[in-house]
Amino acid sequence: MSTWLQNDHLAAKLKDALKKKGVSLRDLSEALQIPYRSVQNYLSGESRIPADFLLNVCNYTGIEADFFIYGDFRLVDIELYYALFAVLDGSDLLPQLHRTDRGAFDSEDQQERQRIVSGLTTALIERYDRYRADWLANRLGPENLPPGKRRAFGRAKRKQVGQ
């Protein structure tokens, strides 16, 4: 999905989430201390949705902004990779580096460490994505997930039932 955010798309997702959570426009207006007509204008597409309104709605509903923007939840791969690398290396859970005859670290050792952390990073991101999709589907219903996530949610539910 494109990261270019269209106001009408965002307004539709916000309205749908509010409806699923049973939050009326009046409730939202009062909770956020914003005029009712402004909330109507934002969610009807008559006015652009300001960032602070989106963030306040997210805070009020307990739904992260990534869901409204991307349709799912995102982890930044490289940041997670470096954090995971630091934790594993600091806990001595990665293979030790050996020095070559010239005093440099062995490149095969470095590649093995990178392969381990890359594999764990990928697995963690995939698992996190499934977890968040399940969490959101349980909170709002699977019809609010992107099509690929709906299938994964359905498989997860069938697996739970079969346990």
Backbone torsions as a table, in degrees:
resi	resn	phi	psi	omega
1	MET	NA	141.5	179.3
2	SER	-66.9	146.5	177.3
3	THR	-86.0	-2.8	176.8
4	TRP	-72.6	121.2	-172.4
5	LEU	-98.5	122.8	177.0
6	GLN	-94.8	134.8	-177.1
7	ASN	-59.3	-42.2	-178.3
8	ASP	-66.3	-35.6	177.4
9	HIS	-65.3	-45.4	179.3
10	LEU	-63.4	-43.7	179.5
11	ALA	-60.7	-42.6	179.7
12	ALA	-63.9	-42.7	179.6
13	LYS	-65.9	-40.5	178.5
14	LEU	-64.3	-46.6	179.5
15	LYS	-59.6	-44.2	-178.8
16	ASP	-63.0	-43.8	179.7
17	ALA	-64.5	-41.2	178.6
18	LEU	-63.4	-41.1	178.6
19	LYS	-62.3	-46.0	-179.4
20	LYS	-62.2	-34.4	-179.2
21	LYS	-85.8	-4.1	178.7
22	GLY	74.0	28.7	-179.7
23	VAL	-101.3	119.9	178.5
24	SER	-81.6	163.0	176.5
25	LEU	-62.1	-36.9	178.4
26	ARG	-63.9	-45.8	177.9
27	ASP	-57.7	-45.5	-178.8
28	LEU	-64.0	-44.0	178.9
29	SER	-56.8	-47.0	-178.8
30	GLU	-68.4	-42.8	-178.0
31	ALA	-64.8	-38.5	-177.9
32	LEU	-92.5	-4.2	-178.8
33	GLN	55.9	49.1	178.4
34	ILE	-122.1	140.2	178.5
35	PRO	-54.7	138.9	-179.4
36	TYR	-53.4	-43.9	-178.2
37	ARG	-62.1	-34.9	177.4
38	SER	-64.7	-44.7	178.0
39	VAL	-60.5	-44.0	177.2
40	GLN	-58.5	-45.7	-178.7
41	ASN	-63.6	-41.0	179.1
42	TYR	-63.6	-46.6	-173.4
43	LEU	-82.8	-12.0	175.0
44	SER	-93.1	-10.4	-178.6
45	GLY	89.6	1.2	178.7
46	GLU	-68.5	-32.0	178.4
47	SER	-126.0	146.6	175.3
48	ARG	-64.5	144.4	-179.4
49	ILE	-81.6	117.8	178.3
50	PRO	-71.8	151.4	-179.2
51	ALA	-58.6	-40.4	-178.3
52	ASP	-66.4	-32.6	176.1
53	PHE	-65.0	-47.4	178.8
54	LEU	-57.7	-47.9	-178.0
55	LEU	-65.5	-37.3	177.0
56	ASN	-68.0	-38.3	175.7
57	VAL	-63.4	-42.7	178.4
58	CYS	-59.9	-45.3	178.9
59	ASN	-62.2	-43.8	-178.2
60	TYR	-66.8	-40.5	-176.8
61	THR	-89.1	-16.6	-177.3
62	GLY	78.2	19.6	179.2
63	ILE	-109.9	130.4	-177.9
64	GLU	-70.0	147.5	-179.0
65	ALA	-59.9	-31.6	179.9
66	ASP	-55.5	-34.8	179.5
67	PHE	-63.2	-44.2	-179.0
68	PHE	-71.4	-33.8	-176.3
69	ILE	-81.9	-49.1	-173.9
70	TYR	-103.7	-17.0	-175.6
71	GLY	89.9	-2.4	176.5
72	ASP	-158.5	-167.3	-178.2
73	PHE	-109.9	144.3	-174.6
74	ARG	-121.3	139.5	166.4
75	LEU	-112.6	141.9	178.3
76	VAL	-83.9	113.4	-172.8
77	ASP	-52.8	-52.6	-173.0
78	ILE	-67.6	-36.8	178.2
79	GLU	-65.6	-42.8	177.9
80	LEU	-65.1	-40.8	178.6
81	TYR	-56.7	-51.5	-177.9
82	TYR	-65.8	-38.0	177.9
83	ALA	-65.2	-45.5	179.1
84	LEU	-63.7	-41.8	178.3
85	PHE	-60.0	-45.4	-179.2
86	ALA	-62.6	-41.8	-180.0
87	VAL	-65.7	-48.4	-178.0
88	LEU	-66.0	-41.5	180.0
89	ASP	-68.7	-42.2	179.3
90	GLY	-67.3	-22.6	179.2
91	SER	-97.8	7.7	-178.2
92	ASP	56.0	37.5	178.4
93	LEU	-97.4	-2.1	176.3
94	LEU	-102.5	152.3	176.6
95	PRO	-56.7	144.6	179.9
96	GLN	-70.5	148.1	175.6
97	LEU	-84.4	139.0	176.3
98	HIS	-112.7	147.8	179.2
99	ARG	-91.9	146.2	176.0
100	THR	-82.4	179.1	179.2
101	ASP	-59.9	-28.5	-179.7
102	ARG	-87.1	-0.2	177.1
103	GLY	94.1	-6.8	178.8
104	ALA	-81.8	159.2	175.8
105	PHE	-71.5	142.9	179.8
106	ASP	-64.9	125.9	-176.9
107	SER	-66.6	-30.6	177.6
108	GLU	-66.2	-38.4	175.6
109	ASP	-63.2	-44.4	-179.9
110	GLN	-62.7	-42.6	179.7
111	GLN	-65.2	-38.9	178.5
112	GLU	-64.0	-42.7	178.0
113	ARG	-62.6	-43.8	178.9
114	GLN	-64.9	-39.5	179.0
115	ARG	-63.5	-42.6	179.5
116	ILE	-62.5	-49.4	-177.2
117	VAL	-67.5	-38.6	177.9
118	SER	-62.6	-44.5	178.8
119	GLY	-62.4	-43.6	178.3
120	LEU	-66.2	-39.0	178.7
121	THR	-61.8	-46.8	179.5
122	THR	-61.7	-45.9	-179.8
123	ALA	-63.3	-40.3	-179.7
124	LEU	-66.0	-42.6	179.1
125	ILE	-64.0	-44.2	179.6
126	GLU	-63.0	-43.3	-179.4
127	ARG	-67.0	-40.8	178.2
128	TYR	-62.3	-42.2	179.6
129	ASP	-61.3	-43.4	177.4
130	ARG	-64.4	-43.1	179.4
131	TYR	-59.3	-47.9	-178.4
132	ARG	-66.1	-38.0	177.5
133	ALA	-63.1	-43.4	177.7
134	ASP	-63.2	-44.9	-179.9
135	TRP	-59.5	-46.3	-177.8
136	LEU	-68.6	-41.4	179.5
137	ALA	-62.6	-38.5	177.2
138	ASN	-68.0	-29.0	-177.9
139	ARG	-84.3	-39.0	-175.2
140	LEU	-118.1	-15.9	-176.4
141	GLY	104.8	142.3	-174.6
142	PRO	-63.5	-22.1	-179.2
143	GLU	-66.4	-13.5	178.8
144	ASN	-88.5	-4.6	-179.9
145	LEU	-87.4	153.4	172.8
146	PRO	-60.0	154.7	-174.6
147	PRO	-51.2	-44.1	-179.8
148	GLY	-64.0	-34.0	179.9
149	LYS	-74.8	-30.1	179.0
150	ARG	-62.6	-42.6	179.9
151	ARG	-63.7	-43.3	179.3
152	ALA	-63.5	-39.2	178.5
153	PHE	-63.7	-43.4	179.6
154	GLY	-61.6	-41.4	177.5
155	ARG	-64.0	-42.4	-179.8
156	ALA	-62.9	-41.7	179.7
157	LYS	-65.5	-42.3	179.1
158	ARG	-64.0	-37.8	179.0
159	LYS	-65.0	-41.4	178.7
160	GLN	-62.3	-41.0	-178.9
161	VAL	-65.5	-36.0	-178.0
162	GLY	-77.7	-7.6	-177.3
163	GLN	-72.7	NA	NA
